[in-house]
Amino acid sequence: MAKTTMTSRERVQAAIAGEAVDQVPVSIWHHFPNQDQTADDLARVTADWQTLFDFDFVKFMPPGDYPTIDWGGVTEYEGAPSGTRTTKTFVINDIGDWSRLKPLDVHEGFNGMVLDALRKSRLAIDNDVPILQTIFSPLTIAQKLSRENVVEHLRDQPESVHAALEAITQVTEAMAQASYEAGADGIFFASQCADFDVMDDSEYRAFGMKYDLRVIRAGQHANPDGFTMFHMHGTSPMFDLGATYPVEVLNWHDRRAAPHLADGQKQAGKAVSGGLNEATIAAAGAAAAAADATQAIESTGGRHVLVTPGCVVPIATPEATVAAVMDAVRKRN
């Protein structure tokens, strides 16, 4: 039986292990546009969001472009509902530019700011609440750097892209390790390319998986007690491949892409994270979001599951909707 009352950390650990919990862990995340450009601002809004809802874990939310900035990327927030920024200056504009990428010191520049914000967030948030640092896969970073031309380039000149991915991977490994040093309890490892709409399985194994595993293992080496949540972004995820990754939790757009949450849990044999439809949550209303949370728990038996969105929710998601999800989950104890 589960303990009568668990801490958030105990609850998350038990859910990952497939053990009984007093209540299913839950968390919801969104971007903080124009408040994610300095360490003090990002730490403040992160702590405020956690204080408002008391999530069981925090998915740290640096801007999605953060790995590109120190290589020369320039972005602006132009009002996207998701809170994401628009890249105005790309680092890779033609295939010859890949040779320009060299390793960076992650403790400096914008990467350093993100680490500082994480450090300050850890100090401001109850230590019993795990924080997951967002780390993008090397191939995803290459896609962000190149106006999404990396797939075309890897098909034309694979050796050039492999050389660049080596540099990107070294930096990303260092960022994962430094994030644990800054206070992270785990890694939210996000791939926007492990999707059949982007490339085929063999291409991802060659240009994605081999580098993904290096980053994941670097984090595990930095903190063997940490955990990794693997986010497969897109509506045609390579779920079979992702299920083989040495991670503790799988997350994907389960309300919009196969498999359904319970089916994915059975197929992978490990914890899954999802149940909330990030595409509709802002407009669907509090009752609908709460019903989705309840259904996610019922379909999985309430074990090996964390109730979360399948991806970032819109910044306009009503606080009442988030509160309704929290109430629905916490009443099922």
Long-range contacts (C-beta under 8 A, 24 or more apart in sequence): 7-128, 8-55, 8-56, 8-57, 8-126, 8-128, 8-129, 8-130, 9-128, 9-129, 9-130, 9-185, 11-56, 12-56, 12-57, 12-130, 12-227, 12-306, 15-271, 15-303, 15-304, 15-305, 15-306, 16-227, 16-248, 16-249, 16-271, 16-304, 18-271, 18-303, 18-304, 19-303, 20-303, 21-302, 21-303, 22-333, 23-329, 23-330, 23-332, 23-333, 24-297, 24-302, 24-305, 24-306, 24-307, 24-329, 24-332, 25-56, 25-57, 25-306, 25-307, 26-55, 26-56, 26-293, 26-306, 26-307, 26-308, 26-325, 26-326, 26-329, 26-330, 27-55, 27-56, 27-57, 27-58, 27-59, 27-306, 27-307, 27-308, 28-53, 28-55, 28-276, 28-308, 28-309, 28-313, 28-317, 28-322, 28-325, 29-58, 29-59, 29-61, 29-308, 29-309, 29-312, 29-313, 30-61, 30-83, 30-312, 30-313, 30-314, 30-315, 30-317, 31-61, 31-63, 31-64, 31-82, 31-83, 31-84, 31-312, 31-315, 32-61, 32-83, 32-315, 33-63, 33-77, 33-80, 33-83, 33-84, 33-85, 33-315, 34-77, 36-61, 36-62, 36-63, 36-117, 37-63, 37-113, 38-113, 38-117, 39-113, 39-114, 39-116, 39-117, 39-120, 40-117, 40-120, 42-113, 42-114, 42-117, 42-121, 43-117, 43-118, 43-120, 43-121, 43-124, 44-124, 46-117, 46-121, 46-124, 46-125, 47-121, 47-124, 47-125, 50-125, 50-129, 52-319, 53-322, 53-323, 53-326, 54-326, 55-129, 55-326, 56-129, 56-130, 56-306, 57-129, 57-130, 57-131, 57-132, 57-185, 57-186, 57-306, 58-121, 58-125, 58-129, 58-130, 58-131, 58-132, 59-132, 59-134, 59-188, 59-308, 60-117, 60-118, 60-121, 60-131, 60-132, 60-133, 60-134, 60-184, 60-188, 61-134, 61-312, 62-114, 62-117, 62-134, 64-136, 64-144, 65-144, 66-110, 66-111, 66-114, 67-111, 67-136, 67-141, 67-144, 67-168, 67-171, 67-172, 67-175, 68-141, 68-144, 68-145, 69-109, 69-110, 69-111, 70-104, 70-108, 70-109, 70-110, 70-111, 71-101, 71-104, 71-145, 73-144, 73-145, 81-282, 81-314, 81-315, 81-316, 82-312, 82-314, 82-315, 83-312, 83-314, 83-315, 87-144, 87-147, 90-145, 90-146, 90-147, 91-145, 91-146, 92-142, 92-145, 92-146, 92-147, 92-149, 92-150, 92-153, 92-164, 93-146, 93-147, 95-153, 95-156, 95-157, 95-160, 96-160, 97-146, 98-153, 98-160, 98-161, 98-163, 98-164, 99-160, 99-163, 99-164, 101-145, 101-164, 101-167, 101-168, 102-167, 103-167, 103-170, 103-171, 104-171, 106-171, 106-174, 106-175, 106-178, 107-178, 111-171, 111-175, 115-175, 115-178, 115-179, 115-182, 116-182, 118-179, 118-182, 118-183, 118-184, 119-182, 119-183, 121-183, 122-182, 122-183, 122-184, 123-183, 130-185, 130-186, 130-227, 131-183, 131-184, 131-185, 131-186, 132-184, 132-185, 132-186, 132-187, 132-188, 132-229, 133-176, 133-179, 133-180, 133-182, 133-184, 133-186, 133-187, 133-188, 134-188, 134-190, 135-172, 135-175, 135-176, 135-179, 135-187, 135-188, 135-189, 135-190, 135-215, 135-219, 136-172, 136-189, 136-190, 136-191, 136-192, 137-172, 137-189, 137-190, 137-191, 137-192, 137-193, 137-194, 137-208, 137-211, 137-212, 137-215, 138-165, 138-168, 138-169, 138-172, 138-208, 138-211, 138-212, 138-215, 139-165, 139-191, 139-193, 139-204, 139-207, 139-208, 139-211, 139-212, 140-190, 140-191, 140-192, 140-193, 140-233, 141-168, 141-172, 142-168, 143-192, 143-193, 151-193, 151-198, 151-199, 151-203, 154-203, 154-207, 155-203, 158-206, 158-207, 161-207, 162-207, 165-207, 165-211, 168-211, 169-211, 169-214, 169-215, 172-211, 172-215, 173-214, 173-215, 173-218, 174-218, 176-215, 176-216, 176-218, 176-219, 176-222, 177-218, 177-219, 177-221, 177-222, 179-219, 180-219, 180-222, 180-223, 180-226, 181-222, 184-223, 184-226, 185-223, 185-226, 185-227, 186-226, 186-227, 186-228, 186-229, 186-248, 187-216, 187-219, 187-226, 187-227, 187-228, 187-229, 188-228, 188-229, 188-231, 188-251, 189-215, 189-216, 189-219, 189-228, 189-229, 189-230, 189-231, 189-247, 190-231, 190-233, 191-230, 191-231, 191-232, 191-233, 191-242, 192-233, 192-234, 194-232, 194-233, 194-234, 194-237, 194-238, 194-241, 194-242, 195-232, 195-233, 195-234, 195-235, 195-236, 195-237, 195-238, 196-236, 196-237, 196-238, 197-234, 197-235, 197-236, 198-234, 201-238, 201-241, 204-238, 204-241, 205-241, 209-241, 212-245, 213-245, 213-246, 216-245, 216-246, 216-247, 217-246, 220-246, 229-273, 231-311, 233-311, 239-264, 239-267, 239-268, 240-267, 242-268, 243-267, 243-268, 243-269, 243-270, 249-273, 249-306, 251-308, 251-310, 252-310, 253-278, 253-279, 253-310, 253-311, 254-310, 255-279, 255-280, 255-292, 255-310, 256-310, 257-310, 260-299, 261-296, 261-299, 261-300, 261-305, 262-299, 262-300, 265-300, 265-304, 265-305, 270-304, 271-304, 271-305, 271-306, 272-300, 272-304, 272-305, 272-306, 273-305, 273-306, 273-307, 273-308, 274-307, 274-308, 274-309, 274-310, 275-305, 275-307, 275-308, 276-307, 276-308, 276-309, 276-310, 276-313, 276-325, 277-309, 277-310, 278-309, 278-310, 278-311, 278-312, 278-313, 278-314, 281-309, 281-313, 281-314, 281-317, 281-321, 282-313, 282-314, 282-316, 282-317, 282-318, 282-321, 284-321, 285-321, 286-318, 286-320, 286-321, 286-323, 286-324, 286-325, 287-324, 289-321, 289-324, 289-325, 290-324, 290-325, 290-327, 290-328, 291-328, 292-325, 293-325, 293-328, 293-329, 294-328, 294-329, 294-332, 297-329, 297-332, 302-332
